[in-house]
Amino acid sequence: MSSNAKAFPVSWDQFHRDCKALAWRLAGPGKDGPEWTAIVAITRGGLVPAAIIARELGIRNIETVGIASYHEYKDQGELDVIKGISEEMVEADGGRGVLVIDDLTDTGATAKKVREMLPNAHIATVYAKPKGVPLTDTFVTEVSQDTWIYFPWDMEMSYVEPISGLKDG
């Protein structure tokens, strides 16, 4: 995280609410919503939202794709496909009816890589930054490009300085 980045800590409760909000958007209006046949979770960040969305939408066919883009939780570097998507899913009309779920789209590089694998899939993220928005079909909350989101699985209880940088006391 650069020294100019804004910190955006997200609690488990908030993340769960945001994932449910994403599920509502993906459910569509009434019974005329899209027919989702499967979920592809982008590991690792997409695992938790994929589980919540799968439950809410009644989807049991869940696949993963492993793409590493952040190195040592600091810088976004070259993409590394660690685990690809099953051939069966790729061959099924390019992923039509498949939800690709991730926690965040930052630059959109990961979404672009997955779109190459599943051109007809629907990419949904909980959070989106401006550079990633054009590559995402559905998201819940947009944050500025210079925001660093601290997900609940990345945090422990500790003191955080106020935004102004002034210490209490």
KAVEN-V5558 format. One record per pair of residues at least 6 apart in sequence whose ideal C-beta (glycine too) atoms are under 8 Angstrom apart, sorted by the first residue. I is the first residue (numbers start at 1). J is the second residue. Records with the same first field share a line. If there is no record, write none. Layout:
I = J / J
//
This chain:
1 = 7 / 74 / 148
2 = 146
4 = 146
5 = 146 / 147 / 148
6 = 144 / 146 / 147 / 148
7 = 147 / 148 / 150 / 160
8 = 143 / 147 / 148 / 149 / 150
9 = 150 / 155 / 160
10 = 18 / 149 / 150 / 151 / 152
11 = 152
12 = 152
15 = 48 / 49 / 126 / 151 / 152
16 = 52
18 = 126 / 127 / 140 / 141
19 = 48 / 49 / 52 / 53 / 126
20 = 52 / 56
21 = 140
22 = 49 / 53 / 124 / 125 / 126 / 138 / 139 / 140
23 = 52 / 53 / 56 / 57
24 = 56
25 = 124 / 138 / 140
26 = 33 / 34 / 36 / 53 / 57 / 99 / 122 / 124 / 138
27 = 33 / 56 / 57
28 = 34
34 = 97 / 122
35 = 97
36 = 57 / 59 / 97 / 98 / 99 / 122
37 = 59 / 61 / 92 / 97 / 98
38 = 59 / 61 / 62 / 63 / 89 / 97 / 98 / 99
39 = 50 / 53 / 54 / 59 / 61 / 62 / 63 / 98 / 99 / 100 / 101
40 = 62 / 63 / 64 / 65 / 85 / 89 / 95 / 98 / 99 / 100 / 101 / 114 / 118 / 121
41 = 47 / 49 / 50 / 51 / 62 / 63 / 64 / 65 / 101 / 102
42 = 64 / 65 / 66 / 67 / 100 / 101 / 102 / 110 / 114
43 = 64 / 65 / 66 / 67 / 82 / 83
45 = 102 / 103 / 104 / 151
46 = 64 / 100 / 101 / 102 / 103
47 = 64
48 = 103 / 153
49 = 101 / 102 / 103 / 125 / 126
50 = 62 / 101
53 = 59 / 99 / 101 / 124
54 = 60 / 62
57 = 99
59 = 99
63 = 85 / 86 / 89
64 = 83
65 = 81 / 83 / 84 / 85 / 100 / 114 / 117
66 = 81 / 82 / 83
67 = 79 / 80 / 81 / 82 / 110 / 113 / 114
68 = 79 / 80 / 82
69 = 76 / 77 / 78 / 79 / 80 / 106 / 109 / 110
70 = 76 / 77
71 = 77
73 = 154
76 = 106 / 107 / 109
79 = 109 / 110 / 113
81 = 113
84 = 117
85 = 114 / 117 / 118
89 = 95 / 98 / 118
90 = 117 / 118
92 = 98
93 = 120
94 = 118 / 119 / 120 / 121
95 = 117 / 118 / 119 / 120 / 121
96 = 120 / 121
98 = 118 / 120 / 121 / 122
99 = 121 / 122 / 124
100 = 111 / 114 / 118 / 121 / 122 / 123 / 124
101 = 124 / 125
102 = 110 / 111 / 123 / 124 / 125 / 126
103 = 125 / 126 / 127 / 149 / 151
104 = 125 / 126 / 127 / 128 / 129 / 132 / 149
105 = 111 / 123 / 125 / 127 / 128 / 129 / 132 / 133 / 135 / 136 / 139
106 = 129 / 131 / 132
107 = 129 / 131 / 132
108 = 131 / 132 / 133 / 134 / 135 / 136
111 = 123 / 125 / 132 / 135 / 136
112 = 135
114 = 121 / 123
115 = 121 / 123 / 135
122 = 137 / 138
123 = 135 / 136 / 137 / 138
124 = 136 / 137 / 138 / 139
125 = 132 / 136 / 138 / 139 / 140
126 = 139 / 140 / 141
127 = 139 / 140 / 141 / 142 / 143 / 149
128 = 136 / 139 / 141 / 142 / 143
129 = 142 / 143 / 144 / 145 / 147
130 = 142 / 144 / 145
131 = 145
133 = 139 / 142
143 = 149
161 = 167
162 = 168
//
